[in-house]
């Protein structure tokens, strides 16, 4: 069993600001307010959460090979 990574660096598509966040282990994060410009980030079509769309590491449920609900 591989180790689940809980930190991911989000990159805002609006301003390019990068910020490292700790991901929840048992849930997806659908919305995120950019700490640089304040833009509200939402998952891209086909992605379950903002970490899968804008992060360096996908969310823990996806890392574990599960679906994200």
N, C-alpha and C positions, 0 to 999 in steps of 0.2 A: 504494500500500500504506500503510495507516495504522500509526501507531506503537502498539506494545503497551505498555500501562501495567503496571508490575510492582509497584506499591504499592497496597494496598487497606486500608481501615479496617474491621476486623471489629467488630461490635456484638454483645455477648453477649445472647441472649434471656432469660437467667436474671436477670442483675443490671444490664444496660444499659451495662456497662463497654465503652469503645471503645479499640482498640489498632491502630496501623498496623503491618502486616506486609509483608514483601517476598515475593511469590509465586514459587514455582518456575516456570521457563519451560517445562518439558517434562513436567510431571506434575501431577496433582491432589492436593490435600491433603484427605484424608478425615476426619481428626480434628484437633482443636485444643483445647488446654487454655486456658480463659479466664485471663488474667493478673490479673483482678479477683477472681473468686470460686472459680476452679479447676474450674468445670463443664467436662465434656467435650462439646464441640460436634461434631455429626455433620451431614452434609448433609440437608436436607429432602427428602422424597420428590420425585423428578423432577429434582433438582439433582445435579451430578456431584461437587461439593466444597463445603467450608465457605465459600470465597470467593463462590461463586455463591449460597449461601443467606444468608450474614450479612455479606458485604462490600459496599463501595461500588463496587467494580469486579469484574466477573467474571474468572475465571481466564484466563491467556494463551491456552490452546487454544480456548476459547469466543470470546475476543476476535478470534482469527484466523479464526473461522468454521469451525473443525474440531470434531469430537466430542471428548469428554474420556473417556479410557479409563484 
